Amino acid sequence: MTANNCNPASGRKHLSFIDRYLTLWIFAAMQTFTQIFQRWKPSFKASTAGSPMP
């Protein structure tokens, strides 16, 4: 196979700001909604490993 079908870096389309940092947006959203839920329901425990199901 030849590498003639590859686009050079200068010819590639640049990603938008949101697309470039999508992983950070996802982690920020998860953190934000976790904090909002904990304030809404203070008895919420993020870690319930080892606890029996009610």
Summary of the structure (lengths in Angstrom):
residues: 54
radius of gyration: 21.6
end to end distance: 59.7
largest distance: 61.5
contacts: 61
relative contact order: 0.07
helix: 48%
strand: 0%
